[in-house]
Amino acid sequence: MDEAVFFNPGDAIASSHDFKEARRSAEIIKTSKPTGDKLVIAKNDKSGKYAIYFANKARDDHNGTSYHIKDKL
C-alpha cells in the first residue's frame, strides 16, 4: 500500500518518526473514540515523519502536503 495523498498537516491527530509508535497511537485513538471513521497512517514525503489522519481529511486539490499512506485502520 503506497498510495499518494495530500493532507493539511494541521489536521493530523498525532505524529511520530517511528511507524510502530504511530500505529500504536492510531490503535489507541480508534479504541478510545470509536467514531466509525477510518484512520490512516501516512508518511510525509519530505520529512519522513508518520502522521495519523481521518481518511476523510484527504485533499483532492493538491494544495496540502504530500504523504504516502502506509496503513489504514
A tleap script that builds the chain and sets N, CA, C and O, in Angstrom:
source leaprc.protein.ff14SB
mol = sequence {
  NMET ASP GLU ALA VAL PHE PHE ASN PRO GLY
  ASP ALA ILE ALA SER SER HIE ASP PHE LYS
  GLU ALA ARG ARG SER ALA GLU ILE ILE LYS
  THR SER LYS PRO THR GLY ASP LYS LEU VAL
  ILE ALA LYS ASN ASP LYS SER GLY LYS TYR
  ALA ILE TYR PHE ALA ASN LYS ALA ARG ASP
  ASP HIE ASN GLY THR SER TYR HIE ILE LYS
  ASP LYS CLEU
}
set mol.1.N position { 0.860 -1.166 0.000 }
set mol.1.CA position { 0.000 0.000 0.000 }
set mol.1.C position { 0.905 1.227 0.000 }
set mol.1.O position { 1.591 1.494 0.987 }
set mol.2.N position { 0.910 1.963 -1.090 }
set mol.2.CA position { 1.781 3.129 -1.188 }
set mol.2.C position { 1.084 4.225 -1.973 }
set mol.2.O position { 1.655 4.799 -2.901 }
set mol.3.N position { -0.137 4.505 -1.601 }
set mol.3.CA position { -0.979 5.473 -2.278 }
set mol.3.C position { -0.589 6.891 -1.879 }
set mol.3.O position { -0.477 7.183 -0.689 }
set mol.4.N position { -0.377 7.784 -2.854 }
set mol.4.CA position { -0.041 9.174 -2.582 }
set mol.4.C position { -1.308 9.977 -2.339 }
set mol.4.O position { -2.270 9.876 -3.100 }
set mol.5.N position { -1.307 10.773 -1.276 }
set mol.5.CA position { -2.439 11.636 -0.930 }
set mol.5.C position { -1.904 12.962 -0.394 }
set mol.5.O position { -0.716 13.095 -0.101 }
set mol.6.N position { -2.795 13.930 -0.274 }
set mol.6.CA position { -2.423 15.233 0.261 }
set mol.6.C position { -3.264 15.518 1.493 }
set mol.6.O position { -4.477 15.310 1.491 }
set mol.7.N position { -2.608 15.999 2.552 }
set mol.7.CA position { -3.275 16.360 3.791 }
set mol.7.C position { -2.766 17.719 4.244 }
set mol.7.O position { -1.654 18.123 3.904 }
set mol.8.N position { -3.582 18.416 5.008 }
set mol.8.CA position { -3.150 19.618 5.691 }
set mol.8.C position { -2.471 19.135 6.971 }
set mol.8.O position { -3.119 18.468 7.778 }
set mol.9.N position { -1.199 19.443 7.188 }
set mol.9.CA position { -0.508 18.966 8.395 }
set mol.9.C position { -1.212 19.348 9.696 }
set mol.9.O position { -1.063 18.649 10.698 }
set mol.10.N position { -1.964 20.425 9.701 }
set mol.10.CA position { -2.693 20.843 10.890 }
set mol.10.C position { -3.854 19.926 11.255 }
set mol.10.O position { -4.376 19.999 12.367 }
set mol.11.N position { -4.262 19.061 10.323 }
set mol.11.CA position { -5.354 18.123 10.578 }
set mol.11.C position { -4.883 16.827 11.221 }
set mol.11.O position { -5.706 15.968 11.535 }
set mol.12.N position { -3.587 16.665 11.422 }
set mol.12.CA position { -3.049 15.422 11.997 }
set mol.12.C position { -3.540 15.243 13.432 }
set mol.12.O position { -3.570 16.192 14.215 }
set mol.13.N position { -3.924 14.016 13.760 }
set mol.13.CA position { -4.360 13.684 15.109 }
set mol.13.C position { -3.144 13.447 15.996 }
set mol.13.O position { -3.134 13.828 17.166 }
set mol.14.N position { -2.123 12.818 15.430 }
set mol.14.CA position { -0.872 12.531 16.136 }
set mol.14.C position { 0.210 12.319 15.093 }
set mol.14.O position { -0.085 12.116 13.915 }
set mol.15.N position { 1.461 12.365 15.525 }
set mol.15.CA position { 2.570 12.110 14.600 }
set mol.15.C position { 3.764 11.535 15.348 }
set mol.15.O position { 3.882 11.669 16.566 }
set mol.16.N position { 4.648 10.889 14.585 }
set mol.16.CA position { 5.822 10.255 15.175 }
set mol.16.C position { 6.832 9.972 14.070 }
set mol.16.O position { 6.471 9.862 12.898 }
set mol.17.N position { 8.096 9.856 14.455 }
set mol.17.CA position { 9.132 9.448 13.494 }
set mol.17.C position { 9.221 7.931 13.395 }
set mol.17.O position { 9.923 7.404 12.532 }
set mol.18.N position { 8.514 7.228 14.274 }
set mol.18.CA position { 8.562 5.773 14.323 }
set mol.18.C position { 7.211 5.197 13.906 }
set mol.18.O position { 6.185 5.550 14.488 }
set mol.19.N position { 7.197 4.313 12.902 }
set mol.19.CA position { 5.947 3.741 12.416 }
set mol.19.C position { 5.223 2.950 13.495 }
set mol.19.O position { 4.006 3.071 13.635 }
set mol.20.N position { 5.952 2.139 14.260 }
set mol.20.CA position { 5.312 1.320 15.291 }
set mol.20.C position { 4.623 2.191 16.341 }
set mol.20.O position { 3.533 1.862 16.808 }
set mol.21.N position { 5.250 3.280 16.701 }
set mol.21.CA position { 4.652 4.199 17.677 }
set mol.21.C position { 3.409 4.864 17.084 }
set mol.21.O position { 2.403 5.024 17.774 }
set mol.22.N position { 3.475 5.250 15.815 }
set mol.22.CA position { 2.313 5.849 15.154 }
set mol.22.C position { 1.166 4.845 15.077 }
set mol.22.O position { 0.010 5.205 15.303 }
set mol.23.N position { 1.477 3.600 14.762 }
set mol.23.CA position { 0.453 2.546 14.677 }
set mol.23.C position { -0.201 2.324 16.042 }
set mol.23.O position { -1.421 2.190 16.138 }
set mol.24.N position { 0.615 2.287 17.088 }
set mol.24.CA position { 0.095 2.102 18.445 }
set mol.24.C position { -0.820 3.272 18.827 }
set mol.24.O position { -1.883 3.062 19.411 }
set mol.25.N position { -0.412 4.495 18.499 }
set mol.25.CA position { -1.241 5.670 18.786 }
set mol.25.C position { -2.565 5.601 18.030 }
set mol.25.O position { -3.613 5.928 18.586 }
set mol.26.N position { -2.523 5.178 16.771 }
set mol.26.CA position { -3.740 5.064 15.969 }
set mol.26.C position { -4.693 4.032 16.567 }
set mol.26.O position { -5.905 4.243 16.594 }
set mol.27.N position { -4.148 2.926 17.041 }
set mol.27.CA position { -4.992 1.893 17.653 }
set mol.27.C position { -5.647 2.407 18.932 }
set mol.27.O position { -6.813 2.112 19.197 }
set mol.28.N position { -4.904 3.170 19.720 }
set mol.28.CA position { -5.453 3.746 20.954 }
set mol.28.C position { -6.556 4.743 20.620 }
set mol.28.O position { -7.609 4.743 21.257 }
set mol.29.N position { -6.318 5.587 19.628 }
set mol.29.CA position { -7.326 6.567 19.211 }
set mol.29.C position { -8.578 5.858 18.721 }
set mol.29.O position { -9.692 6.227 19.091 }
set mol.30.N position { -8.395 4.844 17.895 }
set mol.30.CA position { -9.525 4.098 17.326 }
set mol.30.C position { -10.352 3.427 18.432 }
set mol.30.O position { -11.580 3.393 18.359 }
set mol.31.N position { -9.677 2.900 19.448 }
set mol.31.CA position { -10.366 2.210 20.543 }
set mol.31.C position { -11.055 3.188 21.487 }
set mol.31.O position { -12.182 2.950 21.921 }
set mol.32.N position { -10.382 4.281 21.801 }
set mol.32.CA position { -10.931 5.220 22.790 }
set mol.32.C position { -12.015 6.127 22.222 }
set mol.32.O position { -12.859 6.623 22.969 }
set mol.33.N position { -12.002 6.350 20.906 }
set mol.33.CA position { -13.001 7.214 20.266 }
set mol.33.C position { -13.569 6.520 19.040 }
set mol.33.O position { -13.263 6.913 17.914 }
set mol.34.N position { -14.392 5.497 19.236 }
set mol.34.CA position { -14.916 4.733 18.097 }
set mol.34.C position { -15.974 5.513 17.308 }
set mol.34.O position { -17.171 5.361 17.552 }
set mol.35.N position { -15.536 6.334 16.378 }
set mol.35.CA position { -16.459 7.158 15.588 }
set mol.35.C position { -16.940 6.438 14.336 }
set mol.35.O position { -17.922 6.854 13.721 }
set mol.36.N position { -16.261 5.370 13.954 }
set mol.36.CA position { -16.608 4.691 12.717 }
set mol.36.C position { -15.828 5.227 11.532 }
set mol.36.O position { -15.824 4.615 10.464 }
set mol.37.N position { -15.162 6.375 11.709 }
set mol.37.CA position { -14.346 6.943 10.638 }
set mol.37.C position { -13.039 6.171 10.521 }
set mol.37.O position { -12.459 5.767 11.529 }
set mol.38.N position { -12.583 5.968 9.310 }
set mol.38.CA position { -11.319 5.264 9.092 }
set mol.38.C position { -10.148 6.190 9.388 }
set mol.38.O position { -10.185 7.386 9.096 }
set mol.39.N position { -9.103 5.604 9.977 }
set mol.39.CA position { -7.859 6.323 10.216 }
set mol.39.C position { -6.827 5.847 9.223 }
set mol.39.O position { -6.852 4.692 8.800 }
set mol.40.N position { -5.912 6.733 8.845 }
set mol.40.CA position { -4.788 6.343 8.002 }
set mol.40.C position { -3.503 6.804 8.665 }
set mol.40.O position { -3.451 7.849 9.314 }
set mol.41.N position { -2.477 6.004 8.485 }
set mol.41.CA position { -1.130 6.392 8.894 }
set mol.41.C position { -0.400 6.699 7.606 }
set mol.41.O position { -0.273 5.842 6.731 }
set mol.42.N position { 0.079 7.926 7.493 }
set mol.42.CA position { 0.707 8.380 6.262 }
set mol.42.C position { 2.099 8.923 6.558 }
set mol.42.O position { 2.335 9.516 7.610 }
set mol.43.N position { 3.011 8.714 5.625 }
set mol.43.CA position { 4.390 9.176 5.786 }
set mol.43.C position { 4.598 10.432 4.948 }
set mol.43.O position { 4.324 10.443 3.748 }
set mol.44.N position { 5.084 11.485 5.591 }
set mol.44.CA position { 5.373 12.744 4.912 }
set mol.44.C position { 6.525 12.530 3.935 }
set mol.44.O position { 7.578 12.019 4.317 }
set mol.45.N position { 6.328 12.918 2.680 }
set mol.45.CA position { 7.349 12.700 1.656 }
set mol.45.C position { 8.632 13.490 1.906 }
set mol.45.O position { 9.710 13.050 1.508 }
set mol.46.N position { 8.534 14.638 2.553 }
set mol.46.CA position { 9.721 15.470 2.780 }
set mol.46.C position { 10.446 15.139 4.078 }
set mol.46.O position { 11.665 14.968 4.086 }
set mol.47.N position { 9.694 15.047 5.178 }
set mol.47.CA position { 10.332 14.876 6.486 }
set mol.47.C position { 10.507 13.418 6.894 }
set mol.47.O position { 11.334 13.111 7.753 }
set mol.48.N position { 9.742 12.522 6.289 }
set mol.48.CA position { 9.794 11.114 6.676 }
set mol.48.C position { 9.009 10.812 7.937 }
set mol.48.O position { 9.046 9.684 8.428 }
set mol.49.N position { 8.300 11.793 8.472 }
set mol.49.CA position { 7.530 11.643 9.695 }
set mol.49.C position { 6.179 10.996 9.382 }
set mol.49.O position { 5.572 11.281 8.350 }
set mol.50.N position { 5.719 10.130 10.274 }
set mol.50.CA position { 4.417 9.476 10.135 }
set mol.50.C position { 3.366 10.310 10.864 }
set mol.50.O position { 3.601 10.807 11.966 }
set mol.51.N position { 2.210 10.453 10.231 }
set mol.51.CA position { 1.110 11.202 10.841 }
set mol.51.C position { -0.168 10.389 10.732 }
set mol.51.O position { -0.344 9.601 9.803 }
set mol.52.N position { -1.055 10.592 11.694 }
set mol.52.CA position { -2.338 9.892 11.714 }
set mol.52.C position { -3.421 10.896 11.353 }
set mol.52.O position { -3.500 11.983 11.927 }
set mol.53.N position { -4.248 10.514 10.397 }
set mol.53.CA position { -5.344 11.363 9.927 }
set mol.53.C position { -6.621 10.559 9.827 }
set mol.53.O position { -6.592 9.334 9.703 }
set mol.54.N position { -7.747 11.259 9.883 }
set mol.54.CA position { -9.000 10.648 9.477 }
set mol.54.C position { -8.958 10.598 7.956 }
set mol.54.O position { -8.577 11.576 7.313 }
set mol.55.N position { -9.343 9.474 7.381 }
set mol.55.CA position { -9.251 9.282 5.933 }
set mol.55.C position { -10.043 10.340 5.167 }
set mol.55.O position { -9.650 10.724 4.065 }
set mol.56.N position { -11.137 10.809 5.727 }
set mol.56.CA position { -11.956 11.792 5.017 }
set mol.56.C position { -11.333 13.188 4.977 }
set mol.56.O position { -11.905 14.087 4.361 }
set mol.57.N position { -10.188 13.392 5.608 }
set mol.57.CA position { -9.492 14.682 5.589 }
set mol.57.C position { -8.535 14.810 4.400 }
set mol.57.O position { -7.893 15.847 4.232 }
set mol.58.N position { -8.437 13.769 3.580 }
set mol.58.CA position { -7.568 13.836 2.403 }
set mol.58.C position { -8.054 14.945 1.478 }
set mol.58.O position { -9.254 15.191 1.361 }
set mol.59.N position { -7.115 15.601 0.832 }
set mol.59.CA position { -7.441 16.720 -0.045 }
set mol.59.C position { -7.269 16.306 -1.501 }
set mol.59.O position { -6.319 15.608 -1.856 }
set mol.60.N position { -8.185 16.740 -2.321 }
set mol.60.CA position { -8.126 16.441 -3.744 }
set mol.60.C position { -7.437 17.538 -4.543 }
set mol.60.O position { -7.073 17.331 -5.701 }
set mol.61.N position { -7.258 18.696 -3.931 }
set mol.61.CA position { -6.777 19.860 -4.669 }
set mol.61.C position { -5.253 19.981 -4.745 }
set mol.61.O position { -4.754 20.935 -5.341 }
set mol.62.N position { -4.513 19.064 -4.172 }
set mol.62.CA position { -3.047 19.052 -4.197 }
set mol.62.C position { -2.429 20.288 -3.540 }
set mol.62.O position { -1.257 20.584 -3.773 }
set mol.63.N position { -3.195 21.011 -2.727 }
set mol.63.CA position { -2.657 22.172 -2.020 }
set mol.63.C position { -2.098 21.802 -0.651 }
set mol.63.O position { -1.500 22.644 0.020 }
set mol.64.N position { -2.284 20.562 -0.232 }
set mol.64.CA position { -1.765 20.121 1.058 }
set mol.64.C position { -0.345 19.606 0.910 }
set mol.64.O position { 0.301 19.814 -0.117 }
set mol.65.N position { 0.128 18.942 1.934 }
set mol.65.CA position { 1.451 18.323 1.934 }
set mol.65.C position { 1.323 16.893 1.431 }
set mol.65.O position { 0.378 16.186 1.783 }
set mol.66.N position { 2.270 16.472 0.614 }
set mol.66.CA position { 2.230 15.137 0.020 }
set mol.66.C position { 2.632 14.070 1.042 }
set mol.66.O position { 3.650 14.190 1.725 }
set mol.67.N position { 1.806 13.026 1.127 }
set mol.67.CA position { 2.041 11.895 2.014 }
set mol.67.C position { 1.819 10.610 1.224 }
set mol.67.O position { 1.159 10.613 0.185 }
set mol.68.N position { 2.374 9.523 1.724 }
set mol.68.CA position { 2.082 8.200 1.197 }
set mol.68.C position { 1.443 7.384 2.320 }
set mol.68.O position { 1.988 7.288 3.420 }
set mol.69.N position { 0.288 6.803 2.028 }
set mol.69.CA position { -0.422 6.010 3.024 }
set mol.69.C position { 0.321 4.717 3.264 }
set mol.69.O position { 0.637 3.988 2.324 }
set mol.70.N position { 0.599 4.436 4.521 }
set mol.70.CA position { 1.317 3.217 4.904 }
set mol.70.C position { 0.410 2.186 5.543 }
set mol.70.O position { 0.703 0.992 5.494 }
set mol.71.N position { -0.709 2.634 6.155 }
set mol.71.CA position { -1.618 1.689 6.799 }
set mol.71.C position { -2.973 2.355 6.966 }
set mol.71.O position { -3.062 3.576 7.089 }
set mol.72.N position { -4.030 1.545 6.969 }
set mol.72.CA position { -5.387 2.024 7.190 }
set mol.72.C position { -6.000 1.215 8.326 }
set mol.72.O position { -5.799 0.004 8.414 }
set mol.73.N position { -6.746 1.887 9.189 }
set mol.73.CA position { -7.418 1.227 10.305 }
set mol.73.C position { -8.890 1.526 10.260 }
set mol.73.O position { -9.641 1.061 11.118 }
savepdb mol mol.pdb
quit
